Amino acid sequence: MISSAALTPIRGLKTTKRADLMDELQLLIDLHKDAQRQGPGGDEQTRLAVTLSGLRGSTKLKIADIGCGTGASTLVLAGELDAEITAVDLFPEFLAELEVAANRAGVADRITTLSASMEALPFRSEEFDAIWSEGAIYSMGFAAGVEAWRAYIKPGGVLAVSELTWLTDQRPTELQGHWQREYPEVDTAAAKMAVLERLGFSPLGYFALPERCWLDNYYRPMQQRFAGLVERHGSSEAVRALVAAEMGELSLYERYRSFVSYGYYIARKTDRAPEEPESSPE
């Protein structure tokens, strides 16, 4: 998802004009609102993160799922935990789909939806036992998101996020260049763990999403929606650019899948105050 304040372009949308950007955002909403997922992930992986969090068996939890999209992770959390869940997304269209799915799954009484920017959340200090965010923290940046959301987590509470992560210490030049342009904070799991520790968290667990979370759960279903998008909007320049960008990213992943994935990070808030980052030597 994106910051409503900055209106930063999502993947493939390079325009700088606000009106054009809003039109292109509507295309993205139309492409993704009927999808189970707006990014790589899987129900099995959410359940594994729940296990690593140690939250099972706790009662009357309060959880925020930030950047929830149409609610794939939210629905798993509602089924796995005794929790009140606040599902946050910038786009009301996605939240409407989540509400329908929650009613269908019989968990609507456990979920409250909230349309808000993740950079301007109306939460109280130390309000939640856990904050969840699958594939969305990149909108703020990993370090900025971890630092900001820590304030909303109770002492000893849990942060669980999935984040673009290098799987190797060296990568092909094409892949490195693409993701350095799209998301300069992409890094190794060790580097991400160091950020968590510096910002007042103790890691509880980590795993990388398997290929099926990208191909079977995200890219292939999205490919099947392209024809409908073109039919609804015509073969406009914006539609062609969006489809081309998504297909280019898919091709890149298929060629270099052994070098990059989403890493799932589960960590506990500690009593230690966040540290200031070390300044670079002159």
HELIX and SHEET records of a PDB file:
HELIX    1   1 ARG A   18  HIS A   32  1                                  15    
HELIX    2   2 ASP A   43  SER A   53  1                                  11    
HELIX    3   3 ALA A   72  GLU A   80  1                                   9    
HELIX    4   4 PRO A   92  ALA A  105  1                                  14    
HELIX    5   5 ALA A  108  ARG A  110  5                                   3    
HELIX    6   6 ILE A  137  SER A  139  5                                   3    
HELIX    7   7 PHE A  142  ARG A  150  1                                   9    
HELIX    8   8 THR A  173  GLU A  182  1                                  10    
HELIX    9   9 ALA A  189  ARG A  198  1                                  10    
HELIX   10  10 GLU A  211  TRP A  214  1                                   4    
HELIX   11  11 LEU A  215  TYR A  219  3                                   5    
HELIX   12  12 ARG A  220  HIS A  233  1                                  14    
HELIX   13  13 GLU A  237  TYR A  256  1                                  20    
SHEET    1   A 6 ILE A 111  SER A 115  0                                        
SHEET    2   A 6 ALA A  83  ASP A  89  1                                        
SHEET    3   A 6 LEU A  61  ILE A  66  1                                        
SHEET    4   A 6 PHE A 128  GLU A 134  1                                        
SHEET    5   A 6 ILE A 153  TRP A 166  1                                        
SHEET    6   A 6 ASP A 187  THR A 188  1                                        
SHEET    1   B 7 ILE A 111  SER A 115  0                                        
SHEET    2   B 7 ALA A  83  ASP A  89  1                                        
SHEET    3   B 7 LEU A  61  ILE A  66  1                                        
SHEET    4   B 7 PHE A 128  GLU A 134  1                                        
SHEET    5   B 7 ILE A 153  TRP A 166  1                                        
SHEET    6   B 7 VAL A 260  LYS A 269 -1                                        
SHEET    7   B 7 PHE A 201  ALA A 208 -1                                        
END                                                                             
